[in-house]
C-alpha cells in the first residue's frame, strides 16, 4: 500500500479536525445525510475560478449549469455527471470540479442534478442521465460531445454508453471517467487493503449500492459496468480512466483498464495517482495531485476533440 502524499496527509489531518464529531452520512436517513454531505462539500467550492459564461438552465426538466471557460477552444463540449454514491451531492457540490474540468479541457461543461437513491433507485438516475445526454447533444450540436463523471457519476457515464446502441442513442466522442464504481466485488484487492479508508470505506460503498440497486439487478451491465460483455466494451469510444491509489474502488478501474487492454484497444489511457484518496479531484485547490489529474484528463480530451 502506498503512503499518503504529504499534501494529502496534511489535508486529511485538517479534515479530521474540522469534522470531529460529524456522523457518517451513510448512517443517517437519506435526506439528513444528503444535507450534511452538501454542507461538508461547501469547502471545495469557495473562491471558484471565473468562467467566460456561467448560467443556470434546464436539461429536459433537470436543473443544470453551463460553464464556459475563458480559454474555450471551440471544438468540444462535456456533459459532467457528479458523484456522491448515487445518493448524495449535486451540481452545486461539484461545481469546483466542473470548473476545473472546463479549464483543463478548454471546453464548455454542463453539469446537472439527477434523481437520487434510495428514494429513486436504479435505473431512475440513469434514465435522467440518458435524457440529459440526448438534450446536451442537441444543445452542443456544432461541437464534438463528450461525457465525464466521478465515482458514481463515472458509473452512470459508462452505463449510459453501454446501453446507448440498443436504445438507438449516439455515443460520445470520448469519456473521462474518474475513480468509478464499476462492480460489487467487495473482496477485491483494493477493498481489502482500504476497507477502513482513509476516506471512503467498504461499509459506505456497501450502503450506497444497497440504496442504489437491488441485488437481483446487479448482474446488469447498466447497473455495474464490469458485468458488460467484451463486445459491449469493445464498442465504446476512446476512454480516459483514472484512479486513486488509496481508494477501495481502485481495483474496479484497474480491472476495467485490463479488460479494455486485452481487447486490443489502442486509444484508451489509464492513470493511477498514488498517495491520494477517493474523491481527491474535489480538492484541486489544495492538492497538486488533483491539479495534475485534471491536466492529464484535459490533454487527453483536447487530442480527441481536435480530430
N, C-alpha and C positions, 0 to 999 in steps of 0.2 A: 504494500500500500504506500503510495506516495505521501509525503508530508504536505501539510498546508503551506502554501506560499506565504512569504512574510506579510504581504498586503492582505491576503485572505485571513490569516491568523489574527491580524490586528483588527480587521473589520468584524470578525466573529466575536472577539473579546468585547468590542464596543456594543454589539447587538445583545450579547449576554447581559451586559449591564443595563441597557435600555429596556430590555424585555423581561427583566427579573419579575417573576410572579405572573407573567402573562400565560394564560392556559393554551394548550394545544388546540388550535382552531378546529381540528377534525373531531374533537371530542365534544364539541358544543352543538346544540341544534343548528341546522344549516344556516338559517338566517343570521343567528348570532355569530357563527364562525365567519360568515361572509362579511359582516360588518367589521369584525375585528381584523380580518385579512386586508380589507380596504384601508383601514386606519394604519396598519403596520406598513403597507406599501406606499404611504404618502411620502416617506423619506426618500424614496427613489425617484420622486417626481417633482423635485424642487429645483429652481434655477435652471429650467429646461432650455436647451439651445433654441434660438429663434428659427423660424421657418419663413420661407418666402410667402407661403399661404398656409393658414390653418383654419379649417372650417368644419362645423358640425353639419351632418347631413343624415339621411337615412338610406339604407340599402334594403329594399323590399320590406320596409317597416322596421328594420333593426337600427337602433341608434349607432351612428358611425362617425368617425373623424377622419378628415382628409388632410394630410400633411405633405407639403411640397417643399423640398429643401432648396436652399439658396443656390446650390450647385447642380440643379436638375440638368441631366444630360439630354433629356428629351426623348429617349428611346425605350424606356421600360417603366413598369409600374408594379407595385407589390400589394397583394392583399395579405394582411398580417392577422393571424389568429392567436389571441393571447392564451397563456397557460393559466393554471390555477386548479389543477386536479379535477377538471370538468365541473367543478362545483363552486369555485371562488373566482374573484378578480373580474376585470372588465377592461374596456378600452382606456379608462382613466388610470387604473393601477399600472398599466403597461405603456403609458404614453411616452415615458422617458425612453424605453426600449424602442418603441416605434420611431421616435425621432432619431435615435442613434442609427437605426437601420436605414432610415431615409437618407441621412447624411453619408453613411458608408457606401450605400448603393447609388447615391446621386440620382435618386428616383423617387417619385411620389409613393407614399404608403397610405393605405386606407385600413384602419382597424375598426372593430365593431364589437358590439355586445351580442352574445348568443344565449340560448336557453341553457340553464344550468341545472345539474343534478343536485340533490336527489328528487327535487320536485319534477324535473323534466329529464328522465333517464334516457340512455341510448335508445333510439337514434335521434332524439329531438334536437340536440345541439348540432349534430352532424347535418341534419336536414337544413337547419338555419345556415350553416356554413356553405352548403351546396347552393342554396338560393342566393346567398351573398356573393358567391363566386360568379354565378351567372350574371348578376346585376353589375358586378365590378368589371367583368369583361366587356359588357356593353358600354359602361362609363368610360373605359380606357381603350376603346376600340382602335385608336390610332397608335397604340404602343404594344410592345411585347409584354404580355402579362405574366406575372409570377405569383407564387403563393409562398407564405412563410408562416412559421409558428414555433413556439417554445413549449416544451413539456407536453401537457395535454393538447395544446394548440398544434404541436408538431404531429401528434397522433391524428388530430382531426384533419390537418392538411394532407397527410399521407393517405388517410382513409378516403377522403374526398377524391383524390386522384385514382385510387384503386378501383373505385366504383364508377368513375366518370364514363368509361367506354360503354358499360352495359346500360347506363341511363341516357346515352346519346350526348353526354357532355363533352366539352373540349378540354384537353389537358393544358396546363400552363407550359410556358417555355422552359421553366426550371422551378425548383423548390428549394428553399433554405430552411432546414429543419434542425432546431437546436434542442439538445438533450431530451429527446422524446420518450414517451412511454408507448412501447410497441407490443408488449407481451404481458402475460400474467405469471411468468416463471419466477416465483419469489425465492427460489433456491439457486438463482444464477450466481456466478462468482461475485458480482458487484453487490447484489442484495445481501449475500452472506457477509462480505467484507464491510459493508456500510449499513448494516441493519439498523444501527442506532445513530446514524448520522455521521458527521455533523450536518445539521440542516434537515433535509428530507430523510425520513426513516422508512423502513419496510412497513411498519404498522400504519403510518399515514397513507402510504400508497395502497395498502390493502383496503383501508376505509374508503379512499377515493374510488377505487374500482368497484367496491361493493355498492357505493352510491350510484355509480355511472352505468354499469352494465350487469344484467342478470347472468348468473353462471351458465344457463343454457344457451346464451347468445355469445359467449366468449370465443367459441371457435370461428366466428365470422371475422373475415379479414377487415371489414369496415369498422369493427369494434377494436380489434387488436391486430395491427397490420403485419406482424411477423407470422400470422396464420395464412398469409397470402401464398398463392402458388408461385412457382418460378416464372410461369408465363405472365402472371399479373405483374410481378416485379420487373420483368424484362421490358414490359411495355411502358414503363414510367419514363418521364423526361429526365434529363441530367439532374442529379441531386447533389446538394451540398449538405453534409451531415456534420454535426459537431457534438461532443460530449464532454462532460466534466469528469476529471479523474477521481474525485471523491464523492461519487453520486451512486446511490443504489440503482439508478437507471442506466449506468454506463454500459453494462453488458447488452442491454436492448439495442443500443446504437452500434456497438461492436458487432453483434450478430447480424444486424441488418446490413452493415457495410460488408461483412464477409460474404453474405449471400449474394449481394449485388456484384461483388468482385468475381465470385465463382461463375456468374452468368456471362462473364466476358465484357461487361460494360466498361467503357474506357473513359467516359466523361465525368463520372462521379468523383467527389472528393470527400474525404473524412478527416477531420481534425480533432485531436484529443488534447484538451487543456488540463495539464497536470496541476495539482495543488489547489484546485478550486472546487466548490460545492455546487450542488444543483441550484439553478436559478441565478448563477453568478452574473449573467448578462444583464440582469436588472440593475447591477451595481456598477455600471460603467463610469460613473463619476468618481468612484473610489478605487477601482481595480484595473490595473494595466492589462491583466489577462482578458477582462471583458472588452476593453477597447481593442485589443488585438483580435479578439473573436469577431467583433463587428467588422473590423477592417478586412479580415480574411474572407468573410462571407460577402462583403461588398465587392472585393476583387473578383471573386467567382461570378457573382451576379453580373457585373459590368461586362465581363467577357462574353457571357451568354447574350445579354441584351444588345450588344453591339453587332451581333451576327446578322 
